[in-house]
Amino acid sequence: MSLDYQIFPSGLLGTNSALVWCTRTREGVLIDPAGEPEEILDIALGYGVAIRGIALTHAHFDHAAAVPELKEITSADLYVHPLDLPLWEGMEGQCRHFGMPVFRLPDPDFMLEEGGVIEVGKEKLSVMHFPGHSPGSCGFLACDANLLFCGDVAFAHGVGRTDLWGGSEASLRTSLARLRTLPDTIEVIPGHGEFFRPSHAGRSGGTLQDV
């Protein structure tokens, strides 16, 4: 396997951000860089990784605050699902709604889609569409590493909320059912909190836990 990664908390809400890279080319992708862009750049520098892409599991403010500065410095390609474009374009309104520092996202470069891939040097992340928390919520699966970045679809002790813009309980139920069919050899990295195995997704506490 020539894929390596580092998970680290960032942003005001302690989002699980990630740097994933190809050990052969030292090219990497950032997932959900939520804050502290200078610290994120230091992490990449420490591992000798060139940031080529920035991918959002979904376009909520607490997963994207470092994007503008990182895009400007690295010129990395930006990835988001098209169903989350209204959230992407309305980022200033999201920030004001929650009383957070306001920022505006640059235009995305590529649209994520079910079954698509994000190239990480000579490696790839497979895109899985998990709507419910937001219309365009996605997971990024690294098959060889047995790793799934699932955003806020599910957590170790609950599931993503559906009362924000475009959230849907029905869609989330379907996404959770799909997530739980994945092999338990996969470690799931949620947008916040502890890691877990697919069969445990949202089973303890939260809502919709009996899906």
LINWOKA-V316246 format. One line per field, one symbol per residue. phi: phi as a letter, one per 40 degrees, with the letter a starting at -180 (. if undefined). burial: b if it has 9 or more other ideal C-beta (glycine too) atoms within 8 Angstrom, else e. A space follows every 10 residues. Layout:
phi->???
burial->???
This chain:
phi->.bbbabbaca gcbgcccabb acccbgbbbc bfccifdccc cccccccgbc cbabbbcacc dcbbccddcc ccccfccbba cccccdcdcb cccdccdcgb dcabcccccb ccadgcbbcb fcbabccbcb chcacbdbbb bbdccfbbcb gbcabcbibc cbccdgcacc ccdcccccdc cccccccbbc cagccabdcc dgcbggbgcc d
burial->ebbebeebeb beeebbbbbb bbeeebbbbb bbbbbebeeb bebbeebebe bbbbbbbbbb bbbbbbbbeb beebebebbb bbbbbebbeb bbebbbeeeb eebebbebee ebbeeeebeb bebebbbbbb bbbbbbbbbb bbeeebbbbb bbbbbbbbbb ebebebbbbe bbbbbbbbbb ebeeebbbbb bbeeebebeb bbebebebbe e
